[in-house]
Each structure stands twice: as structure tokens, then as C-alpha cells.
Amino acid sequence: MKEKKQNILIIGAGLCGSLLALRLGQRGYNVTVYEKRPDLRKVDISAGRSINLAFSDRGNKGMKLVGLEEEVKKLCIPMNGRMIHDKEGNTFMSNYSGRDCEYINSISREDLNSLLLTEAEKHENVKIHFNKGCKRVDFENTTAEFKDYVDNSVFIEDADVIIATDGAGSALRKSYYLGKKFLFSFSQDYLTHGYKELSILPTEDGGYKTFKNALHIWPRGDFMIIALPNLDGSFTVTLFLSYDDGKYNFNNLTTPEIVTEFFQKEFPDALEIMPNLVNDFFENPTAPLGTIKCSPWHYKGNTLLMGDSAHAIVPFYGQGMNASFEDVVEFDAVLDEGHDNWEAIFKAYEKRRKKDTDAIADLAIDNFHEMKDHVGQAIFQEKRKIEMALEKEFPEDYSSKYSLVTFNEVIGYREAMLRGRAQDKAILNMLSDGEISTALDLTDKNVLKEILGKVKKQTEAILEDDRIAGLY
Ligand SMILES: Cc1cc2nc3c(=O)[nH]c(=O)nc-3n(C[C@H](O)[C@H](O)[C@H](O)COP(=O)(O)OP(=O)(O)OC[C@H]3O[C@@H](n4cnc5c(N)ncnc54)[C@H](O)[C@@H]3O)c2cc1C
């Protein structure tokens, strides 16, 4: 395929679209991007969208691909682990890994998106247009209809290929669904919980009011708040809470008094450093959380869905953006395979990618329960203690599920999920049966070696059972 002459139209200049535009620009394609919002480098449009994100190794593969790893590092605040806050205000740190080199980062969505846009625009063959929203896509004729939000005009663009990176509410996905021209499967599952962003402001001299290098969690069983640091000394706090259930929920937190009472009872140490709580609570929107799966991701060789438009997930593994960046890396690898036409490229891409994005969608739901509930339970903390000791002592031989998913970017999400779930089951079973215990001397290499042997044996047995049961 004479790829360099091709005109590619990208819908959506968010995180995935701007990285894709940059990469395809580097490869020499003629790329035109249409974004419905104003240029975020010129107008503040962050309100209501997650302000900062956990950025980790899979996302970093995308930055390495386009040569931006060092630039992105400057925007990152390392978070070495979860800092758990109980109701009495006691805290304890649970590191993400026993290996010092493994940590996640807090990064500003706006700064990262801005950097990618600026880098993409450095290529003469990449043009980005803002304030132009896609209304529908004629996927049979490879054209898209846009509305210009500045002068209200409507226009149609054509291209050799259209790639939609327009997020969870994708216009292309909607056109596939409404078009009924081919067998398009689509599912959207909402959690009964929504989220709202709040904040912990910096100290007067720009410092952090609580420990900077952690992802803070206040787990309360059915709900939680989390906080991630920003470069200016503030934290973005997110409340995850049911819309309807429980004594306190989004539908009944309707007055400043009830909101304050809720925080006083459940998150007293957070309330102390959140004097702006009531303002934030009533100014910021409450938004739903859902998982979107669909297939196929493409129509013949004309159009393709990528990023959240193909696979939106709940945010509890901190992997949605990372997965969307990994999409670009995988797509780029398929381009290198030398297929003759776009249809073959799209097919090969979906075949190698979909099993992994399905897996991270399921893992993200698992982590919802882990974060709001399990992290506060004794048996879970014992499991983490053993895993940390194993990772420290045998860095080459053991990786927890979290490490496999987050730091082991050479394997796919699906492999990480299967192995990680089997390991979790093995350790929890053995802890319950008293076969292993944190009462053992976890500083003794021989003790740990024995535990590692048991965990590996049990894990293999569970994986074998799963194989026989046809679970994979
Ligand atoms: C509360 C929350 C917290 C999260 N935390 C994390 C985290 O810690 N780590 C992580 O990896 N991920 C996280 N995510 C997920 C992450 O935000 C998404 O996976 C990521 O933004 C997907 O990138 P995208 O480019 O595919 O979609 P988006 O970022 O949604 O970008 C889509 C772009 O398309 C534009 N657009 C939409 N419709 C149209 C249209 N019709 N025409 C033209 N343009 C259009 C939008 O304006 C936007 O710029 C979180 C998500 C939420 C909701």
C-alpha cells in the first residue's frame, strides 16, 4: 500500500486522537483532525473532566514511540503506592510493587493533551481544527458531517480513511449502530455509582497538605474518595458514590449541611484539609461511570474506532488513557507488518487488540471493589504484604496482578488478567487455610522461597483447572 499519500481524517483531538495524529504525521500521512471543543491550550475547558490521571508503563510506550518520554516525565508526579486513610484518620502506605522502579504517575490531562497537540502540529502534514463537532459518518462513502460551532455552518469532509477517537460518546460508533448496515454488536453497562471531582488546595506557600507521592484512598465499603497530586501543590479528589443506595448518596446529598455531615462522619481527616468542599460539591457535575464494548471496530477498510470510542472502561485501574495510548502503539506495529490495504490492517489490529481491551474492562470492575472495600480488609492487606516481600526478594520471579497489569507492558492485559487472578486466588486460599501466613518471618529468604514455590504451584493448578473448564 502506498501509505504516504493517504489522507486520514481523525475525529476527536483528545489523548488518543492527538497521539495518533502525531504518530501518523511522523509516518508521513496527510492527517486532518477535527475536534468539537475549543483548543484547550487557549481556553480553560477542564471543568467536570478528570483533571489528573494515573499514567503508567503502557501509556509510556506510546510516548517512547513518538520520542516524548523525557518531555512527559517533566509533567509527572510519581505515586509509589496507595495511602489508605481509615475513619479515625490513621494512614498506612501500601506500595504498588516491591520493586523500587515500579510506580505510577499523576499527570494533568490538559498538560499532556496540550503537549501532544503541539508536537502533532509541528508536522506540516498534520492539520488540527477546533470547534468542529462530527454529527454523523457515512461509513460506506468514507465521509463525515461536521458542525462548526463558531459560525454554525455544516460541512462534509471526505478522506481515504476515517478514524474516530471521539471518546465514549463516539459519533462514528453511533452511526454504525443506527446505520444497521452490518452486524454491529454494542453494549453499555453503567455502574450504580457516579463520580464527582473535588479538591484539596495547596498550602499558602504552594506546598502539599498531605503526602505528595501517593494515590490517597479513603475506602468505605460501598463508596470512597481518592486523591491524586497536581504539580501546583493541590490534589484532585474524586468521590465515587451510589446515585440511590445507602444512607448517603448523590440523590440525597442536596444541602451543604448534609454534605458536610457526610464528610465529617466518613472522611474527617480529608474534611479538615478541604475547606472548599461545599463549593466544589455544588459547582462540579456528577457524572456516570460505564463500560462500553463493541465489535467490529471497523467497517471494511473505510472507518475505524480507537481509544474510548471502541472500549470505554471505568477508571478504577487507572488504565483507560494508558490503554488508548497502547492502541496507537499496537496500530503502529500492524502498519509495520506491510498489509496491502486498510481492511487487512483494521482486521489485524482488532484481532490482536480486542481480547486485551475486553480484559482491562473486566479488571477495572474488579478494582472498583478492591479499592472501595478490599484494601481496607485484613486478608487483603496480608496478601499484599506477602506479595511485596516476594517482589522484593525475587524481582525476576514474581509479579502481583497489579504489577502484571500496570508495569509488565510486554504482556497483554488478557495474559496479565488470567495469571493475576489465578495468583490472587492461590494466595487468598492459602492464607485462609493457614498454609501461608504473615506471621512467618518474611525477611527470611528461605521462608519466602518456600512461599513462592507454593504460590507458583497453586497458581499453575488453578490455571490448569481454568483451561480444563474452558474458561480460556
Ligand atoms: C473520572 C475518570 C478518571 C480517569 N482516570 C484515569 C486514569 O487515572 N488513568 C487512565 O489511564 N485513564 C483514566 N481515565 C480514562 C481516560 O480519561 C480515557 O480512557 C481517555 O481519556 C480516553 O482517551 P480518548 O482520546 O479515547 O477519549 P477522550 O479523552 O474522551 O477524547 C475524545 C475527544 O474527542 C472529542 N469529541 C467527542 N465527540 C466529538 C465529536 N462528535 N466530534 C469531534 N470531536 C469529538 C472530545 O472533545 C475529546 O477531545 C479516567 C476517566 C474518568 C472518567
The ligand as an ORCA input file, in Angstrom:
! r2SCAN-3c Opt
* xyz 0 1
  C     -13.116     10.081     36.373
  C     -12.157      9.466     35.410
  C     -10.870      9.192     35.813
  C      -9.985      8.589     34.934
  N      -8.732      8.290     35.372
  C      -7.867      7.677     34.547
  C      -6.554      7.367     34.986
  O      -6.192      7.644     36.137
  N      -5.698      6.758     34.127
  C      -6.074      6.428     32.854
  O      -5.261      5.838     32.122
  N      -7.303      6.715     32.401
  C      -8.203      7.331     33.207
  N      -9.454      7.656     32.758
  C      -9.835      7.260     31.390
  C      -9.362      8.269     30.354
  O      -9.856      9.546     30.666
  C      -9.847      7.846     28.970
  O      -9.642      6.490     28.762
  C      -9.111      8.631     27.902
  O      -9.402      9.993     28.037
  C      -9.511      8.123     26.521
  O      -8.946      8.932     25.530
  P      -9.717      9.173     24.169
  O      -8.878     10.118     23.420
  O     -10.079      7.869     23.559
  O     -11.082      9.866     24.599
  P     -11.293     11.322     25.206
  O     -10.169     11.681     26.096
  O     -12.670     11.338     25.748
  O     -11.199     12.285     23.943
  C     -12.197     12.359     22.977
  C     -12.051     13.679     22.263
  O     -12.975     13.713     21.201
  C     -13.709     14.929     21.250
  N     -15.026     14.647     20.678
  C     -16.056     13.985     21.245
  N     -17.089     13.889     20.416
  C     -16.702     14.505     19.285
  C     -17.348     14.750     18.047
  N     -18.590     14.326     17.819
  N     -16.670     15.422     17.080
  C     -15.396     15.852     17.300
  N     -14.751     15.664     18.450
  C     -15.389     14.988     19.434
  C     -13.740     15.301     22.725
  O     -13.984     16.683     22.914
  C     -12.359     14.878     23.170
  O     -11.405     15.875     22.970
  C     -10.374      8.265     33.612
  C     -11.664      8.559     33.189
  C     -12.560      9.161     34.085
  C     -13.946      9.452     33.614
*
